[in-house]
Amino acid sequence: MNIMEIVNIDKSTFDEIKSRFQDFKKRVKTLYQNKQNNKLDEWLDNQDVCLRLNISPRTLQTLQDTRKIGFSKINHKIYYKAKDVEKFLLANKTSHL
């Protein structure tokens, strides 16, 4: 059986909590809008990068080993920033990998 508990707080405390929550809501909304506007901040996995660059997983491994493409390793999985992959693609547009 659930028992409802009533907590009384003074108006100034309630107003402070309300104000902080509204500020938090605005910050979250701003961050979300920035993320929507900046799709190049997304992270890609190996398969995504291979498809985008039209290369094999082994070629991608070589690019990692030779530091020609940046990556981050999180929990034994490798991720790439989309903007870094796009930069690499533009820089190597005319040459063969």
Number of C-alpha atoms within 10 A of each C-alpha: 3 4 5 6 6 6 5 7 8 7 9 9 10 12 11 11 12 12 12 12 12 12 12 12 12 12 12 12 12 12 12 12 11 12 13 12 10 11 11 14 15 13 18 18 15 17 14 14 21 16 11 14 17 12 13 14 14 10 13 20 13 14 14 13 11 10 10 11 18 15 18 13 9 8 6 7 9 13 19 20 19 19 16 16 20 15 13 15 15 10 10 12 11 8 7 5 12
